Amino acid sequence: MAKDSDKTKDFEELQIIQQNLQNILMQKQAFQYELTETESALNEIKNSKDDVYKIVGQLMLRSPKDSIVEELSNREKLLKIRLESLQKQEDKLSNKLQELQEKLM
């Protein structure tokens, strides 16, 4: 009887890990998209010789190019750190998932 209870707990844990892994993958995809957009904007601004504008709420304001480049660079660094963190969580959960799957087989 205890073995059935252990298997049920393992199966429930497996489902929770799968859900967590799915959530992490969705977050990771969103951050990767945002990083791509940020890198693209950064490249455009660095290559631009014209005025640079920033959208603030419902307004578009002219902004110093250097401050926009700094802001986007900081955003890029933050996104990369978040992606690294999510990758570590994904790896950890994937390993745990694999262990549980092997245990249940």
Long-range contacts (C-beta under 8 A, 24 or more apart in sequence): 7-104, 10-100, 10-103, 10-104, 11-104, 13-100, 14-97, 14-100, 14-101, 14-104, 17-93, 17-96, 17-97, 17-100, 18-97, 20-93, 21-90, 21-93, 21-94, 21-97, 24-86, 24-89, 24-90, 24-93, 25-90, 27-86, 28-83, 28-86, 28-87, 28-90, 31-79, 31-82, 31-83, 31-86, 32-83, 34-79, 35-76, 35-79, 35-80, 35-83, 38-72, 38-75, 38-76, 38-79, 39-76, 41-72, 42-69, 42-72, 42-73, 42-76, 45-69, 45-72
